[in-house]
Amino acid sequence: MSSLSIFDIFKVGIGPSSSHTGGPMAAAYAFSEQVKPVARRVAHVQVTLFGSLAFTGKGHGTDTAIVLGLMGYLPATIDPDAVETLLRKVHADKQLSMPAVGVIDFDPQSDLLFNYDVELPRHTNGMRFVASDAAGVELLNEEYYSLGGGFIAHGEDPEPSSQAGSAKFAFNNAETLLAAAESAGLSIAELVLQNEQQWRSAADVTRRMDAIWSAMQFCIERGLKTDGVLPGKMAVLRRAAKLRRTLEARTVPMPLDALDWVNAFAIAVNEENAAGGRVVTSPTNGAAGIIPAVMMYYQRFVPDASQAGVHRFLLTAGAIGILYKINASISGAEMGCQGEVGVACSMAAAGLVAALGGSNDHVEEAAEIGMEHNLGLTCDPVGGMVQIPCIERNAMGAVKAINAARLAMFGDGTHKVTLDHVIATMRQTGLDMMSIYKETSKGGLAVNVPEC
């Protein structure tokens, strides 16, 4: 499983959710490809959402993502500014155009069904796509699952790998990762870089990392400049732009300026995410503000920050994300918010230590601290939308990641609780957590806070 790439963990997409928007869009696109052998006979498509996708799908944009995916769009390439126009036409015409199939009748009100009573066996984020002919004869009936972070799987098939061949340095947990790095005399970042170069050239790895960082910075900049109200009935006001103006107006430096800016960076990203803008899934959209905010902290507030440090950050954070992906989950619907904000905090803490030149032991300890103090964190979005408490929670996660990195680097790298211990605990905690606290909006803040 260590053949996962850091570019499986960091993916450019659109908001508001990697599991409820990005994954379903990718699944609908995959189904549109799957129907091609019978494309000429397809006259109708119906989609049913199950589990968490049913309960919070509308607030997370799952219904719109399905429509866009059926039309042949993908999260990485669709223009967020074109989405509203595309959807308006589908709702007005009650038709959509599928690749190879052509224009078919499709009414989102009756052809997108939300099944609140059934959960498909493999994962709570389940979808069923049915294509039929003009006489109503079923041509294709397929189930897909959105596994978190934009990853999808088809039916009972193994989760597909995007990489051909094995990594140079195989690892399946933190212990084997640290052992492989020590044996080869490499930092974690150097080891991951060599793994990445099994699948693409060194220049391409660098180009992709720079593109990820550029996309993160663009998202921060756009969020810091945009005022207004976020989509949805809660009418949540954007705060990042006002916070930026307040900070820029300060004429005398304040002791916690860096902390205030980190809050602004994280909130800016997640307001963009909530508005359906372009973000980097890292490792999910709901937690997409943490890593960019900590990286921007590194770039702006660390005197000797460099592009090489940015690369070390992404390579190391990506490795930690891979460990959570293969040993637990990065799905809020499966693990609660510890699987999103908790994992992003752990990744960011490790990445910052690497950027600062810390040892592999310091990296592992920082990652452990970052998750240890997010254990049990619930996913209870008010109104089923990735806004409250999600946006603010990213700011808290970013600050916590910086503190975790600092705590680790003050020590000598020895500690009682290992990263493997905490990942196993996080997984078991997620399994023990009641479903009402796992992205269903049936418990916690989601039922105790008025939506308007």
ZAVO-540373 format. One line per 10 residues: number of its first residue (from 1); their letters; for each residue x, y, z of C-alpha. Coordinates in pm, 1 decimal, always signed. Layout:
<nodes>
NUM = a = X:Y:Z; ... .
</nodes>
This chain:
<nodes>
1 = msslsifdif = +0.0:+0.0:+0.0; +299.6:+236.9:+29.6; +279.8:+267.2:-350.3; +34.9:+548.5:-281.7; +172.5:+879.2:-403.5; +167.1:+1208.9:-220.1; -27.2:+1332.4:-524.7; -301.5:+1087.6:-430.1; -319.5:+1272.6:-98.2; -288.0:+1626.0:-241.8 .
11 = kvgigpsssh = -534.8:+1678.2:-525.4; -668.5:+1995.6:-683.4; -1049.0:+2001.3:-683.2; -1350.3:+2209.1:-589.3; -1546.5:+2251.6:-268.5; -1722.3:+2197.4:-50.6; -1631.8:+1833.5:+26.1; -1385.8:+1578.2:-107.3; -1597.7:+1282.6:+8.1; -1939.0:+1432.6:-70.0 .
21 = tggpmaaaya = -1852.7:+1643.5:-375.3; -1522.3:+1530.6:-529.0; -1575.6:+1156.7:-478.7; -1934.5:+1149.2:-609.8; -1836.7:+1360.1:-910.3; -1554.9:+1116.8:-988.3; -1791.2:+821.2:-938.0; -2054.0:+970.1:-1170.2; -1783.2:+1035.0:-1427.9; -1663.9:+673.8:-1394.0 .
31 = fseqvkpvar = -2020.8:+552.1:-1449.5; -2053.1:+773.1:-1758.1; -1746.2:+594.0:-1892.5; -1884.3:+254.6:-1792.6; -2205.4:+298.1:-1994.1; -2019.5:+356.0:-2321.2; -2063.7:-4.8:-2448.5; -2442.4:+40.3:-2429.0; -2442.9:+416.1:-2486.8; -2671.4:+410.8:-2791.5 .
41 = rvahvqvtlf = -2945.2:+237.5:-2594.2; -2933.0:+455.7:-2282.5; -3238.7:+679.9:-2246.4; -3255.9:+733.1:-1872.4; -3026.0:+739.9:-1567.3; -3131.2:+734.5:-1204.9; -2897.1:+778.4:-906.7; -2961.5:+686.7:-543.1; -2751.0:+816.0:-253.3; -2722.2:+616.8:+68.7 .
51 = gslaftgkgh = -2593.5:+665.7:+422.4; -2403.7:+984.8:+495.6; -2439.6:+1094.5:+133.5; -2816.2:+1091.7:+177.8; -2820.8:+1271.1:+512.5; -2582.1:+1555.3:+427.0; -2557.7:+1528.7:+49.0; -2755.6:+1838.7:-36.2; -2560.8:+2054.9:+207.3; -2233.0:+1918.2:+73.1 .
61 = gtdtaivlgl = -2321.7:+1955.4:-295.7; -2344.5:+1581.5:-365.4; -2649.1:+1620.4:-588.1; -2482.3:+1885.3:-803.2; -2158.0:+1685.9:-816.0; -2343.7:+1381.0:-950.0; -2499.6:+1586.5:-1228.4; -2164.1:+1737.3:-1325.7; -1990.9:+1397.6:-1320.5; -2255.8:+1241.5:-1544.2 .
71 = mgylpatidp = -2191.8:+1527.2:-1786.8; -1823.1:+1433.4:-1803.3; -1670.5:+1685.2:-1562.8; -1405.2:+1608.9:-1300.0; -1311.1:+1803.1:-982.9; -956.2:+1876.3:-1099.3; -1052.0:+2035.6:-1429.4; -1400.9:+2183.3:-1397.1; -1419.9:+2562.3:-1381.7; -1588.1:+2648.0:-1049.0 .
81 = davetllrkv = -1725.3:+2968.3:-1200.8; -1910.5:+2768.1:-1469.5; -2091.1:+2534.0:-1230.5; -2392.5:+2752.0:-1157.6; -2467.1:+2805.5:-1528.8; -2435.1:+2435.0:-1608.7; -2666.8:+2334.9:-1325.7; -2923.0:+2602.9:-1401.1; -2959.2:+2468.0:-1755.8; -3005.1:+2108.2:-1635.6 .
91 = hadkqlsmpa = -3275.3:+2211.7:-1388.1; -3451.3:+2428.6:-1647.0; -3438.2:+2179.1:-1936.4; -3467.1:+1863.6:-1721.5; -3207.3:+1714.5:-1953.7; -2834.3:+1657.1:-1947.4; -2573.6:+1554.9:-2200.3; -2362.3:+1249.1:-2121.9; -2040.0:+1170.9:-2308.5; -2103.3:+907.7:-2580.7 .
101 = vgvidfdpqs = -2471.5:+885.2:-2481.5; -2584.3:+1234.5:-2580.9; -2878.4:+1427.0:-2440.4; -3112.4:+1232.0:-2210.0; -3407.8:+1329.4:-1994.3; -3292.2:+1389.8:-1637.7; -3488.8:+1567.6:-1367.8; -3273.9:+1616.6:-1055.0; -3589.2:+1627.5:-843.9; -3698.2:+1275.0:-937.9 .
111 = dllfnydvel = -3384.8:+1109.8:-1077.5; -3160.0:+1188.9:-780.1; -3294.6:+989.4:-485.1; -3188.6:+1013.8:-119.3; -3231.0:+687.5:+71.1; -3213.7:+768.5:+442.5; -3307.9:+420.5:+558.8; -3045.0:+201.6:+392.8; -2666.6:+201.7:+412.6; -2471.8:+3.3:+154.8 .
121 = prhtngmrfv = -2241.6:-258.3:+311.1; -1896.6:-137.5:+210.3; -1905.1:+225.4:+325.8; -2158.0:+479.7:+446.5; -2086.6:+697.2:+139.8; -2259.1:+470.0:-111.0; -2414.5:+547.4:-450.4; -2613.8:+340.1:-699.4; -2632.4:+431.5:-1067.9; -2894.2:+270.3:-1292.3 .
131 = asdaagvell = -2910.1:+319.3:-1670.0; -3213.3:+201.2:-1864.9; -3344.0:+213.2:-2221.9; -3649.5:+389.7:-2361.8; -3873.4:+98.2:-2260.7; -3747.0:+109.0:-1902.6; -3534.5:-205.4:-1936.6; -3235.5:-188.8:-1704.3; -2904.0:-186.3:-1890.8; -2657.2:-123.3:-1611.1 .
141 = neeyyslggg = -2679.9:-118.9:-1230.6; -2358.3:-20.8:-1053.4; -2259.9:+78.7:-700.7; -1978.0:+316.7:-615.7; -1835.1:+433.4:-286.0; -1669.5:+760.7:-188.3; -1401.1:+663.9:+62.0; -1283.5:+1007.2:+174.3; -1033.4:+1250.2:+30.2; -1178.0:+1206.6:-318.5 .
151 = fiahgedpep = -1089.9:+834.7:-334.9; -1357.7:+609.7:-485.3; -1415.5:+238.9:-533.1; -1647.9:+43.1:-760.6; -1866.4:-224.3:-603.3; -1655.1:-479.6:-421.3; -1350.3:-417.2:-639.8; -1025.3:-327.6:-462.4; -958.4:+42.3:-441.8; -773.2:+123.7:-765.3 .
161 = ssqagsakfa = -411.7:+236.4:-751.6; -302.7:+535.9:-956.0; +61.1:+422.0:-959.3; +210.3:+154.2:-1181.3; +457.9:-62.6:-995.3; +588.5:-61.9:-640.6; +759.4:+207.7:-442.8; +1136.0:+185.0:-401.8; +1102.9:+191.7:-23.9; +796.3:-2.5:+88.6 .
171 = fnnaetllaa = +638.6:+91.7:+419.9; +302.9:+16.0:+576.5; +328.1:+199.5:+909.2; +541.2:+457.7:+1085.5; +774.5:+195.7:+1228.7; +867.1:+54.6:+888.4; +888.2:+404.8:+739.1; +1136.6:+515.1:+1005.4; +1332.9:+190.5:+975.2; +1360.0:+220.3:+596.7 .
181 = aesaglsiae = +1475.0:+580.4:+623.5; +1734.5:+497.0:+888.3; +1863.8:+199.1:+691.4; +1906.1:+410.3:+378.6; +2043.3:+711.6:+565.8; +1762.9:+932.7:+437.6; +1521.3:+1181.8:+579.6; +1153.3:+1093.6:+537.5; +1128.4:+1361.6:+269.0; +1426.3:+1218.1:+79.3 .
191 = lvlqneqqwr = +1281.6:+866.7:+100.2; +942.6:+979.4:-28.6; +1109.0:+1173.8:-309.7; +1285.8:+857.0:-425.3; +955.3:+671.1:-412.8; +788.3:+940.1:-622.3; +1069.5:+914.8:-877.6; +972.1:+552.0:-936.5; +660.0:+685.7:-1109.7; +768.8:+1018.1:-1261.1 .
201 = saadvtrrmd = +1082.0:+1220.8:-1326.5; +1243.9:+1435.6:-1058.8; +1150.5:+1744.7:-1260.3; +787.4:+1633.5:-1277.0; +776.5:+1569.7:-901.7; +906.9:+1921.1:-840.0; +666.7:+2072.0:-1092.6; +369.9:+1897.3:-931.2; +469.2:+2006.8:-580.8; +511.1:+2364.3:-698.5 .
211 = aiwsamqfci = +169.5:+2347.9:-868.0; +8.4:+2220.7:-546.1; +168.5:+2499.7:-344.2; +69.6:+2759.7:-604.4; -292.0:+2639.4:-595.3; -290.6:+2660.8:-215.6; -151.5:+3015.4:-222.3; -403.5:+3125.3:-484.3; -684.6:+2988.1:-269.1; -555.4:+3177.6:+34.8 .
221 = erglktdgvl = -520.7:+3500.2:-163.4; -869.7:+3473.8:-311.0; -1021.1:+3395.6:+26.6; -844.0:+3689.6:+190.0; -987.3:+3928.4:-70.2; -1346.6:+3804.5:-90.6; -1626.0:+3946.5:+122.9; -1988.5:+3839.5:+123.6; -2213.1:+3558.1:+237.3; -2150.4:+3187.4:+193.4 .
231 = pgkmavlrra = -2405.3:+2977.0:+2.3; -2688.5:+2815.6:+195.4; -2976.5:+2903.4:+422.9; -2752.4:+2983.2:+721.8; -2618.9:+3296.3:+544.8; -2277.0:+3269.5:+711.4; -2069.7:+3584.3:+662.2; -1715.1:+3549.9:+531.2; -1457.0:+3664.1:+787.2; -1114.8:+3619.3:+628.0 .
241 = aklrrtlear = -1110.1:+3942.4:+426.5; -1214.4:+4150.8:+726.2; -952.5:+3978.2:+940.0; -686.8:+4053.9:+677.2; -780.2:+4421.5:+669.5; -766.2:+4438.9:+1049.1; -421.3:+4279.9:+1057.9; -285.7:+4497.4:+778.6; -410.1:+4809.3:+958.4; -199.8:+4737.0:+1265.2 .
251 = tvpmpldald = +79.1:+4991.8:+1297.7; +245.4:+4831.2:+1598.1; +346.8:+4461.6:+1592.9; +153.7:+4245.7:+1836.9; +289.7:+3938.4:+2020.1; +48.2:+3699.6:+1847.3; +50.8:+3846.9:+1494.9; +165.2:+3515.4:+1347.5; -118.7:+3330.7:+1520.0; -372.9:+3579.5:+1389.3 .
261 = wvnafaiavn = -242.5:+3542.4:+1034.9; -253.3:+3161.9:+1058.2; -620.0:+3190.6:+1157.4; -680.9:+3418.8:+858.6; -504.9:+3183.5:+615.3; -698.5:+2877.1:+730.5; -1034.7:+3054.6:+735.7; -969.2:+3200.6:+389.1; -919.1:+2853.8:+239.7; -1220.9:+2699.0:+401.4 .
271 = eenaaggrvv = -1447.3:+2986.6:+311.6; -1339.3:+2931.5:-48.2; -1412.5:+2561.6:-3.0; -1756.7:+2631.0:+144.4; -1831.3:+2853.5:-154.9; -1747.2:+2573.0:-398.9; -1417.8:+2730.4:-505.0; -1089.9:+2574.6:-616.2; -902.2:+2412.2:-328.1; -637.6:+2146.9:-272.3 .
281 = tsptngaagi = -771.9:+1835.8:-102.3; -520.7:+1792.1:+178.9; -609.3:+1525.6:+270.7; -979.8:+1623.6:+252.4; -1170.3:+1937.2:+158.7; -1325.2:+1977.0:+501.4; -970.9:+2007.4:+640.7; -817.3:+2178.5:+336.5; -717.5:+2495.4:+520.9; -478.9:+2346.6:+776.7 .
291 = ipavmmyyqr = -178.3:+2250.5:+565.3; -184.7:+2566.6:+347.1; -211.1:+2784.3:+659.7; +87.4:+2615.6:+825.3; +288.6:+2629.5:+503.3; +211.8:+2999.8:+469.5; +318.0:+3045.2:+833.5; +647.7:+2877.5:+743.4; +698.5:+3093.9:+437.2; +603.0:+3425.2:+598.7 .
301 = fvpdasqagv = +727.5:+3391.7:+955.4; +1032.2:+3162.3:+940.5; +1335.7:+3377.6:+847.0; +1523.5:+3118.8:+639.9; +1218.0:+2964.6:+469.4; +1289.8:+2828.8:+121.7; +1127.5:+2645.3:-166.1; +1331.9:+2340.7:-64.5; +1163.2:+2363.4:+275.4; +823.4:+2376.1:+105.9 .
311 = hrflltagai = +913.8:+2058.6:-83.5; +1026.2:+1884.5:+237.8; +698.2:+1988.3:+396.6; +482.2:+1839.7:+120.5; +684.4:+1518.7:+86.9; +679.1:+1454.8:+461.1; +316.9:+1555.5:+517.4; +220.1:+1335.2:+222.9; +393.9:+1035.8:+381.8; +200.8:+1086.3:+705.5 .
321 = gilykinasi = -124.2:+1114.8:+510.3; -45.8:+784.5:+340.0; -3.8:+617.7:+680.1; -351.1:+729.1:+787.7; -501.4:+629.5:+455.3; -369.0:+272.8:+468.3; -405.8:+209.3:+843.7; -725.6:+396.2:+933.6; -928.0:+632.7:+715.6; -945.4:+996.2:+607.7 .
331 = sgaemgcqge = -1323.9:+986.9:+577.8; -1524.6:+1204.1:+816.9; -1824.7:+980.0:+751.2; -1620.7:+685.6:+877.5; -1392.3:+834.7:+1144.8; -1555.5:+1163.5:+1243.4; -1359.4:+1487.6:+1213.7; -1052.5:+1326.0:+1370.6; -1017.8:+1161.4:+1028.1; -1015.7:+1501.7:+856.8 .
341 = vgvacsmaaa = -897.9:+1787.1:+1079.0; -707.9:+1544.7:+1302.3; -520.2:+1388.3:+1011.7; -448.9:+1726.0:+849.6; -316.8:+1857.4:+1181.5; -90.4:+1554.5:+1216.1; +34.1:+1591.3:+858.4; +95.6:+1965.4:+896.6; +286.5:+1921.6:+1221.5; +514.9:+1662.9:+1060.8 .
351 = glvaalggsn = +559.5:+1873.2:+748.9; +655.2:+2182.6:+945.8; +918.0:+1991.2:+1143.6; +1066.5:+1862.8:+817.0; +1065.8:+2212.0:+665.8; +1247.3:+2340.1:+976.1; +1513.6:+2071.4:+941.7; +1399.6:+1844.8:+1224.3; +1499.2:+1480.4:+1251.9; +1285.5:+1186.1:+1146.5 .
361 = dhveeaaeig = +1213.6:+1115.3:+1513.4; +1096.5:+1473.0:+1561.5; +874.9:+1439.2:+1254.0; +712.9:+1124.3:+1388.6; +661.3:+1276.8:+1733.3; +505.2:+1591.8:+1590.8; +264.3:+1384.3:+1382.4; +173.3:+1182.3:+1690.9; +108.2:+1492.8:+1901.9; -101.6:+1644.4:+1624.9 .
371 = mehnlgltcd = -340.5:+1349.8:+1626.0; -327.7:+1257.4:+1994.0; -505.0:+1581.0:+2083.8; -768.6:+1544.1:+1814.4; -878.1:+1194.2:+1913.7; -1254.2:+1166.0:+1936.2; -1321.1:+1483.0:+1736.6; -1674.0:+1454.9:+1597.3; -1803.2:+1553.5:+1254.7; -2132.0:+1735.6:+1316.9 .
381 = pvggmvqipc = -2178.7:+2003.6:+1049.4; -2466.6:+2237.4:+1126.2; -2724.9:+2228.7:+848.9; -2526.4:+1952.6:+675.6; -2293.0:+2217.5:+533.5; -1913.7:+2244.9:+552.4; -1931.0:+2578.7:+736.5; -2004.9:+2555.5:+1109.7; -1790.3:+2439.5:+1288.8; -1574.4:+2329.0:+996.2 .
391 = iernamgavk = -1425.5:+2662.6:+887.2; -1320.6:+2770.3:+1235.3; -1206.1:+2417.9:+1315.4; -941.8:+2448.2:+1042.7; -797.8:+2755.0:+1213.6; -779.6:+2563.4:+1541.2; -619.4:+2265.4:+1367.8; -353.1:+2481.6:+1204.3; -256.3:+2648.8:+1530.0; -247.7:+2311.7:+1703.0 .
401 = ainaarlamf = -19.0:+2173.6:+1429.4; +232.4:+2454.6:+1478.6; +232.4:+2395.2:+1853.5; +275.1:+2020.3:+1803.5; +579.7:+2085.6:+1583.3; +729.3:+2320.4:+1843.5; +670.0:+2076.9:+2128.4; +833.4:+1795.3:+1936.1; +1140.4:+1998.3:+1840.6; +1199.4:+2108.5:+2199.9 .
411 = gdgthkvtld = +1248.8:+1740.9:+2287.7; +1510.0:+1485.6:+2188.3; +1274.4:+1273.9:+1976.9; +1197.0:+1013.1:+2240.5; +835.6:+970.1:+2350.8; +607.9:+705.3:+2501.5; +318.0:+712.8:+2252.7; +415.9:+634.5:+1893.5; +245.6:+750.2:+1576.7; +139.9:+391.1:+1507.7 .
421 = hviatmrqtg = -21.5:+376.2:+1852.7; -218.7:+691.5:+1789.1; -327.2:+590.7:+1437.1; -455.8:+258.5:+1569.1; -635.6:+443.1:+1849.6; -786.2:+691.2:+1607.6; -918.0:+406.6:+1392.9; -1071.4:+225.3:+1689.4; -1220.2:+547.6:+1821.1; -1379.7:+607.8:+1482.1 .
431 = ldmmsiyket = -1526.3:+258.4:+1475.9; -1663.6:+305.9:+1829.3; -1808.0:+650.0:+1754.4; -2184.9:+664.2:+1708.4; -2295.4:+732.8:+1351.9; -2475.5:+1050.9:+1458.2; -2132.2:+1207.8:+1509.1; -1992.3:+1101.1:+1172.2; -2104.6:+1348.7:+904.9; -2473.6:+1267.7:+926.5 .
441 = skgglavnvp = -2572.0:+1594.9:+1099.9; -2788.7:+1390.6:+1338.0; -2598.4:+1473.1:+1658.6; -2372.9:+1721.5:+1833.2; -2371.0:+2083.6:+1721.5; -2580.0:+1990.0:+1417.7; -2887.4:+1933.2:+1635.4; -2814.8:+2175.2:+1920.7; -2747.6:+2491.3:+1717.6; -3028.8:+2664.2:+1526.1 .
451 = ec = -2951.8:+2678.9:+1155.1; -3072.3:+3035.8:+1107.7 .
</nodes>
